[in-house]
Amino acid sequence: MKQKFIISMVAVIMLLAAEAQAGNFTDNGNGTVTDGATGLMWQKEDDNIKRTWTDAVSYCEGLTLAGYSDWRLPNLNELWSLREPNDYTDPTIDEAYFPNTGSVYWTSTSGGRTEEGGTVRITDDPSKAWVVAFSLGITLAGNKSSPCSVRCVRGGR
């Protein structure tokens, strides 16, 4: 019963994030995009370098862009909010604001999922972190040692 509750809570969070999303973007003309719904400022384009999770965290924390140096790796809900709701065409993100988006992006949210006997469980596996696959419009648990794309964020409400 607890497993079903956890899975249900993740689904609710994803739905709420999708509702709070998109359509409110402003291209700031300086390599950043601001989401008016969340107050988050996003890196408009990634640098096309795939990184391990640890390197992704370091990259964002060391990024200086548009005069700001307080960038960070987004959590799962923040990154998921960029997904176009009910759009399952590749990519599932507004390319007018986020051009050249790769397929899979790291989040700062550690943990993963396992599937045993048809039951999916959310785990707090420290070797994994959640990723958003914009090519498919889904979230997955990735091994932190695997290379994925990175889009940094700052601010928020």
N, C-alpha and C positions, 0 to 999 in steps of 0.2 A: 504494500500500500504506500509506503514511504517513497519508493522508487517512482510510482505513478505520479505522486504529488510533485516530486522534483521535476520530472519531465513536463508536467502541466505548467509549473511555474516558469520554466524556461520558455515554453511556448507562449505564455501570456506576456512575458517580458519582450519577446521578439515581436509580437503583435503590437504592443504599445509603442515600441521603438519605431516600427514601420509607420504607424499612424502619425507619430510626431515628426515624421521625416518629410523630406523633399518638397520641392516646389518653392521653397523659400531661400534659394541660394543666391548669393551675390558674388560675382567675380570682382575681386578687389583690385585687379589690374597689376598686382605685384607678386604673382605666383601663389596667391592664396585665395580661398573661397570661404565666405562666411555663411553659415546656416542660420537664418533668422529664427527658426523654430527652436533651436537648441542653444544658440549663442556660441557654438563651436566654430573656430577658425581652422580650416583644413589646408594642408599642402595640396596645391592644385594637381601637380603631377609628381609621381614618384621618379626616382633617378634611374630606374630600370636595372637596379642591382638587387639581386635576391640575397637575403641575409638569414643567418640563423636567428632564433628568437633573442638570444643574448645580444647579438650584434645589432638587431633591430631596436632594442631598448636603448642601447648606447648611441646608435645613430640619431634617434629622435631627441634624446637628451642633449646631444652635442650640436644639433641643428640650429643655425641662425638663418632665418628667412624673413624677409620684409621688415627687418629691424627688430624682430622678436627672437629671444633665445630661450623661451620657456616651453618649447615643444616637448611632446611626450608621445609614447605609443598609445593609441586609443584602446579603451576597453571594448569588449564584445558588443555591448549595446550601442556605444557611440559609432563604431564602424558599421554595424548592421543598419544604423539609421540612414546611411548613404544609399542603401539599396532601394531601387525603384519598386514600390509595392506592386504586387501582382504582375510583375514583368519577369518573364523567364527566358528572354532572349539574351544572347551573349553580346555585350556584358549587361548586367542588371544594375547599371549605374548610369546616371545622366552624363553622357560623354561631352555635352556642351560645357559642363563645368569641370569634369574630371576626365580629360582626354587621355588616350593611350593607357587605360587602366588594364593592368595585368590580370591574371586569373585568381590568384590566392594571396591574401594579405594577412599578416600577423595582427593579433590583438594582444593586449597586456594581460588578458584573462587566462590564468593558468588553469589546468585541469583538462579533463577529457571525457570520454565516454567508452563504455564497453557494452558489448551485446552478447548475452548468454541466453541460449534457449529462447530467442525471440524477444527477450526483455532488454531494453536499453537502460543503462544506468549512467548517471552523471558521476564522475569520479574527481578526486582532487589529486590526480597523478602529477607530481612535480616535474616529470619529464615531458609533459605535453602542455600545449596552450591552444586556445580556440583560434581558428582562422575563419575568414569570410571568403568564400569562393564566388567572386562576382561573375565568373563565367557561367555558373549554374544557379546563383541566387540562393545558396545554402551556407550553413556553418558546419565546420568539421573540427575535429581535434587533430592537431598536427604535432609530430615529434619536434621538440624545440631545437634539435640538431639539424633539421631539414631546412633548406633555403626557401624562403617565401618573399614576396614583395612587401614593401613598407610604405604606408601613408601616415604621416605624422599629424597631430592635432594639438591645439592649445585652447585654453579658456573653457567656456561653458557656463551654464547657469547652475 
